[in-house]
Amino acid sequence: MGKLSNDLRTLSQEAYLYLYPLVTMDLTRRQGTNVEAGVRPGFGPPNTFHHLRAFPPADFRAVVRPNFDTLYANLWLDLTDGPVLLHVPDTDDRYYMLPLLDMWTDVFATIGKRTTGTGAGDYLVVGPDYEGDLTEFYDDLPEEVALIVAPTPHVWAIGRIQTNGPADYPAVHAVQDGMSVRALGDRPPFVIDPTADTRTEPLRQVEALSAVDFFTYATRLLDTNPPHPTDFSVLARIGSLGIVPGDEFDPGQFDEAEIVEIEAGAASARELLAQSQPTLGITANGWSLFREPMGVYGNYYLQRAFVTLVGLGANPVEDAIYPMLVTDADGEPVNGDHDYVLHFEADQLPPAAAFWSVTMYDAEGFQVANALDRFAIGDRDDLRYGPDGSLDLYLQHESPGADRESNWLPAPRGPVGVTMRLYAPLPEALDGRWVPPVVRKA
């Protein structure tokens, strides 16, 4: 089709990247909700909070790069049969955030200290096609309630509550226990779908789908999950593949050679995602940083798909940023066989309105047991600062000595991964005036 690149392989690649977040979110939802409450931490039926009550142990392997700054409050909302009433308690100025993600992975609303404050609040969440009369629920609603209209009928809420070490668990549990959800109106009870795969990682489930099965699944989801208003152009293009909201995908319209091209387009999309990190982020002082767009992606479909692959559920940058260490000051990959110093000048400490941390992982993104049982270190720890207010953190396998142990982040032997986290980052962390300092060999 000439200069417009309307060949099947190109269109299949574009369609796969566009639909990848939607399919991944739905498989994540099915896995997370089709489990009896209490069987697996963080999993359970929709319209109920399922909390993680402790930091992951050293042998935890369910999620890569887990954080040791917050405890989670996990919730899937099902709005297909009516609205729900969401309540958050007064956290007594404790930092928390409760972002609401649509099925396209966009954060369309965030409840929490940065946005709505830390006082108690009530929120009526309705789906995109709700046509009922909300006045019928007035007797069941608190006097003050905010209305949130969700773009899709299913919503993922991932609450993160500031946790200052295990000794702080009781206070955080009180916040978790104060969160509640109530489905309004008459609706059928939730029934677990025995066909849902609740063990295979959603990313692996997506990867196992052929292009035909992927697009068949995706078009069914398009029937109930409205595309964003700005998606007209991509929908116009992939309509040539038979991917149209409200219609079933029909592979029978293509001959065998055309199916081969469609499969090749999906494979090229997966290859592009695997190779995208160097081109999508920026690198400064050996750190890889992702700023805009994050959490809300507009029509930047490649970045939305890439973030789905490496960090599903990412927050808008106003809520958190996550610089990842790539190389040391010599341009070499960081390795626990060496000792390193991360030095902050007094006026270059991480600029965060809430708090910041540095977390150590192995090469695969998992924490490793160490003598201190310490996987992260940050401004809430009892750190020792220099006389001029500067700070040295010691990233190494062996103890740097008793006088420096307060500032030691233990590292495993071999290749390591280091992630910095800034919660509620200040403007200079968002516009590039501040970047993390280089990490030098000691």
N, C-alpha and C positions, 0 to 999 in steps of 0.2 A: 504493500500500500504506500510505498514511497517514503517521503520525508517525514510523515507523521508517525512512523514506527508503529503501525497498527498490526504488525505480524503477531501471530498467536503467542509466540514465545515471549515477546515484550509485554503484551497485555497480561499474560499469565503471571509474569514476574510482578507487575504493578498490582494486580489483583491480590496476589499472595501477601505482599507487604502491607497492603491496605487492610486486609481481613485477618492477618495473623494475630493482632491483639484481641479481636473479638472472639476468635475461636479459642485462644489460650485462656482468656477470662472465663469462658463458659465451661471449659473442662476443669478449670480451677474451682469454679463454683460447684460443679457437680461433685467433685472430689471432696470439697470442704463441707458440704451440707448433707451428703448421703451417708452419714455416720451417726450412730447413736450418741447422744450427749454423754460426755464423761469417758468415752472409750479412748479418744486420742486428744491430748491438749490442743485447744484452738480449733477443733473440728466439732460439728454438730448441726442440727437442723437450723433453718433460717429463722429470722426474726427473734433471735436469742443471742445474747453475748456469750462468747466462749473465750475465756481468758487464759493467757499464759501467766502463771503465777510465780515463775522464777526464771533467772537467766539460764541459758542453755548450759548443760554440763560439758565437760571436756570432750566426751565422746559423742556429742550431738552432731548428726550429719544430715538432718532433714532439709536444711536451708543453708545456702552458702552465705558467707559474710554476715552472720547474725550480729545484732548489736548488743552491747552490754551497758547501755545507757538508759533503756526504758523497758518496762513490761508492756505487753500487748493486750489490747482488748479487741478481739476479732468478731466480726458480725457481717453476715449476709442478709440484706433486706430483700424480701419478696413482696413486691407491690402489685402483683398481677390481680389480686382479689381485693384491693383496697389499700388505704393509707395505713401508716404506722406512726405511733407516737414515740419519739426518742427523747429520753431524759438523761441529762448529765448532772452530776452533783457539784456542789461547791468544792473546789480542790484546795481552798485556802492558799491561793496564789501559787500553787504547784504548777509547773509547766506541763501541759499536755496538748495533744492535738488529735482530732478525730476527723480525718479526711474522708470524704465520700466520693468513691470512684464509680463512674458509669461503666458499662460493659465494653466501652472503647478504651478504657484505662485512663480517661481524663478525670482529674479531680475537679468536680463541679461545685463543691462546697467544702469548707473546712471549719469545723467547730473547734475552739481551743483558745489558749491564752492569747496568741497573737491576734486573733480575729474577733472572737466573741467574749473574751475575758475568762476569768476562772470562777465566776459565780454560777449558781445552779441555773439550768436552762431547759426549756422544753421546745421540741421541734416536730412539726407535723410534716412528714415526708410522703409525697404522693407521686404516683407514676405519671408518665407523659400523656397517657390516654385516659386518665381518670375523668369520668363524666358525671360522677355522683354529686350529690348536694352535701357539701361539707357541713352545712348547718345541722344535719342529722347527728353529728358527733359532738355538738357544742356542749352537751351535758357531760360528756366524758373527757373534755379538755380542760386543762388548767386555765386560769384567768389570762395569763400571758403566754402566748405560744407563737413561734415563728414558722412560717410556711416555707418549705423547700420543695421545689418541683424537680424531680429527677428526670434526666434525659432518657433513661432506659428503665424497664420494669424490674430489673435486678440491680442491686447496688452493693458494692463491697465497702465496708467501713473498717479501717485499720487504725485503731486507737493506739497511741504511744504515750505512756505516762512516765515522766521523769522519775528515775529510781537511783538513789544515791547509795548503791551497794546493797548487799543482802540484808544488812541491818535495817534497811528502809522498807523492806517488803510489807510489814504490817500496815504502814500508812498508805502504800500503793494499793494493797488489797482493799482497803476501805474505799478508795476511789473507784476501783473496779466494781466492787459490790454495790456502789451507789449508781452505777449506770444501768439503765433498763430500757426495754423496748416492749411496746404493747401494740399488737395488731388490732385495728379497729374494724368493726362490722362483723357480719357473719361470713365465715370462710371455711372451706373444708380443712380437716387436719392434714398436716404434712405427712406424706407417705414416702418412706425411703425407697429409692429406685435400686433394685438389686443388680441392675445391669451397669451401674456406674462403677468405673474403675477407681477405687479409693486408695490404691497403693502405688501405681506407676506414676512417676512425676508427670505433671501436665505437659511440660516441655517435651518429654519423651513421647507422650501420647500424640502430640501434634506432629512431631517429626516422623512418626510411624505412619501417618496418613498419606496415601497417594494424593496427587493433585486433584483427581476426580472426587475422591472421598472428602478431601478438604473443602473444595468448592461446594459440594453437595451439603455438607454440614453448615458451611458459612451462609449459604442462601436461606437455609431454614432459620438461622439466627437473625438474618436481616428482616425476616417477616415480623419479628417481635421486638427487635432492637433498632429503633429508627437511626439512620445515618445522621451525622451532624449536618446542619443547613449548608455549610461550606463544602460539602462533599460532592456537589453536583458534578464537577468536572471529572473527577475520577470515576464516578458512577456512569457518566456518559461514555467514557472510554471502555470500561470493562463490561458494559452492556453488550458489546460485541461478542463476549464470551458466553452470553446467556446468564450473566450474574446481574439480576434485577430484583430489587426489593419486592417481595410478595410473590415471586415466581420460583418454582423448583428448578435447580440446575439440571439440565438434560444433556448428558454426555453423548447421547445417541445422535445429536446433531452434527457430530464430528466423525470423520473417518479415522482409521487407525493411525495414519501418518500425522494427522492433526492432533490426536491425543498425545502422541510422542512429543510434539512441540509444546503442548500445554504442560506436560510433565517436566520437560526440560526448563521451561520458564519458572516453575515452582522450585526446581533444584537450584537454579541460578539465584533466586531470591534468598534461599537458605545460605548459599555461599556468600552472598553480599552481606547478609547479617553477620556472619562469622568474621568477616574482614572489616567491619565498619568502625570499630573503636578508634583507630588512629585518625580517621577522617572526621568523625563527629564531635569529638571532644577537643579541648586545647591542652597543650602541654606546657608547663612552666616550672622551672626549678626541679625538674624530674617528676613532677606530679601531673596526673591526668585529671582535668576538671571538666565537669559538665554543668553549664549554666542554663542558658535558654536554648530551646524550649525543654522544660522538664515538668512533668505532672499535667500540664495542659499544652497540647502539641499543635493545635491548629491543623494545617494541611501538611505538616512535616511528617509524612507517613513513615519514612525510613527511620527517623529517630524514634518515633513512637514504637515501631516494631522492635528496634534494637533494645530499647529500654525494657520492653516486655520480655525479651530474651534474657537480659542480664540482671534485671532488678524489677520484676513485676510489682506494681504498687508504689512506684516512686512518687515523692512529694514534689509540689512546686518549690522552686528554689527559695522563695520567700520563707518557707518553713524549714528547709534543711538542704545543705549541700554536702557532697561526699568526695573530697579529693582523694585520689588513689595513687599511691607511690609506685612509680614505674622504674626509675633509676636513681642511683646515688649521685653525688657531686661529680664523680668521674665518668658518668654516663653508663655505668655498669648496673645490671640487675641486682636487686638487694638480696643478700644471702646471709642466713643466720650463722654461717661460719666466720663472718666478720663482725666486729663491734662498730656500732654507729652512734653518732650524736645528732639529735635534732635540736638545734639552737634557735630560740626565739629572742630577739631583742625586746626590751621592755615595751617599746611602742609597736611591736609587730606580733604580739600574741593574737591567737585566732579571734577575730571580731565577731562575737555571737552575743545576741541579747539574752539568750537562754543559757546555753552551756556548750562546751566542746569536748572532744575526746580523740584519742588515737588508739586504734585497735590492731592487734597483731594476729595474722592468720598464717597458715601454711600455704604452699603454692596453689592448692585447690580451693582455698577460701574457707578453711575450717580452723577452729581454735585447737591448740595443742596443750596438753597438760604440762604444768610447770610448777616449780617449787613454791611460788607465791599464790598459785591458783588465781593469777591476775592475767586477764586477756585484754584489758583496755586500761588506759590511764588518761586523766584529763583534769579540768579545772576544779572538779568537785573532790579531788583527792588531796591528801595532805602533802602537797609538793613543796620542795625547797627551792626558793628563788635566790638569784644572786643579789649582792648588795645594791646593784643598779636596777633591780627589778626584772632582769633577764631570766630565762628559763632554759635549762638543758634537760632533755629527756634522753635516756640511754636505752637504745634498742640493741640488745645483744643476748647471747645464750647464757653466759655465766654472769653471776652477780658482779656489778661494778664496785662492790665494797659496801660495808655497812653504812657509811656516811652518804652514799648515793642511792641506796636501795629504794628510798621513797620515790625516786624519779626513774626507776627501772621498769621497762616494759620487756618482759622475757620473750625471747625469740627461739623458735625451734631451729635445729640444724638444717642446712640446705636452703633452697629457694623459699622466700617468704612473700606474703602479701600484707601491705599496711594500708589501712583506710583511716582517714581523718573525717570526723563528723562535726559540722557546725549547725546547731539548732537555732532557728530564728537568726540567720546570719545578717550582719549589718550591711549597709549599702556598699561599703568598700570591698566586701567579699563577693558581691554580686556584679560589680562593674569593672573588676579587674585591678583596682588600686592596691588590693592586698592579694598575695598568693602565698602558699606555704613556703617556708624556707627550704633550702637544699638540705639533704641528709648526707653527712660526711662520715667517712671512716674514722674511727677514733685513733 
